Amino acid sequence: MKNSDKNIKTKTADSERETRVLLEDIRKQVQTIAEGHGMSAKKFEGHDEKLNEISTVVRKIDTHYFKLQMDTESIKSQTGTIDIKTDRIERDLGTVKNAVMDISRETSDLQKRVKKVEEKIFV
């Protein structure tokens, strides 16, 4: 019986040793996982900060884009007003041109009449 008690104790001691070795290996693996998790968490924090910076820049770009759209609409409106005024000036210029042509014809006719009168008077 003593031999079997010894075998049982030896087997128990071996089993306990194996269990300790396995537990130590598991502990090391859990520690490695925890370290990896810590590094990942730090990386995520860095990425989160970068995303916040990008978000801020995008908001600024959106604001500038909106302002540019408003400025563009204002320019379109002003261009339309300028077009209307240009058309009015062109019509007025046409009217002035016609008036100048009429005056030129009248002046030419008057010059002819004055010349005829001068010819009769000075003859």
GIRADA-V323098 format. One record per residue. N is the residue number from 1. SS is DSSP state (A for helix, B for strand, O for the rest). OMEGA is omega in whole degrees, -180 to 180 (none if undefined). Layout:
n={N/N}
ss={SS/SS}
omega={OMEGA/OMEGA}
//
This chain:
n={1/2/3/4/5/6/7/8/9/10/11/12/13/14/15/16/17/18/19/20/21/22/23/24/25/26/27/28/29/30/31/32/33/34/35/36/37/38/39/40/41/42/43/44/45/46/47/48/49/50/51/52/53/54/55/56/57/58/59/60/61/62/63/64/65/66/67/68/69/70/71/72/73/74/75/76/77/78/79/80/81/82/83/84/85/86/87/88/89/90/91/92/93/94/95/96/97/98/99/100/101/102/103/104/105/106/107/108/109/110/111/112/113/114/115/116/117/118/119/120/121/122/123}
ss={O/A/A/A/A/A/A/A/A/A/A/A/A/A/A/A/A/A/A/A/A/A/A/A/A/A/A/A/A/A/A/A/A/A/A/A/A/A/A/A/A/A/A/A/A/A/A/A/A/A/A/A/A/A/A/A/A/A/A/A/A/A/A/A/A/A/A/A/A/A/A/A/A/A/A/A/A/A/A/A/A/A/A/A/A/A/A/A/A/A/A/A/A/A/A/A/A/A/A/A/A/A/A/A/A/A/A/A/A/A/A/A/A/A/A/A/A/A/A/A/A/O/O}
omega={-180/180/-180/175/179/179/180/179/180/179/179/180/178/-180/178/178/179/180/178/-180/179/179/178/178/178/179/179/180/178/178/178/178/-180/177/178/178/178/179/178/180/178/178/179/177/178/179/179/178/179/178/177/177/180/179/178/180/-180/177/178/179/178/180/179/179/178/179/178/177/180/178/179/178/178/179/178/180/179/178/177/178/179/178/180/-179/178/177/180/179/179/178/179/179/176/179/179/179/178/180/179/179/178/179/179/178/180/179/179/178/179/179/179/-179/179/180/180/179/179/-180/-180/-177/-174/-180/none}
//
